[in-house]
Amino acid sequence: MCDTLPKKVSIAALRKGKNHVFSLELCQNRQLYVTSKQCFILLFLASNICLLSIPFFYSHRGEKNRDI
């Protein structure tokens, strides 16, 4: 998966008064960057679509209430 050797990073977390050390393997791979960038773009577009649809929802709802 990675062309280079993975780097190990230790993260100390405090849980219930005890230190737990977790190790993460970080890859220096460009594919990981592209995937995270695509995920960010997808979330950004989805949030914009959701925000843009709110006025249409309320305007449509308001038209129904006026007819009653």
Secondary structure, DSSP 8 states (H G I E B T S, - for coil): --SS--EEEEEEEEETTEEEEEEEEE---HHHHHHHHHHHHHHHHHHHHHHHHHHHHHHHHHHHHHH-
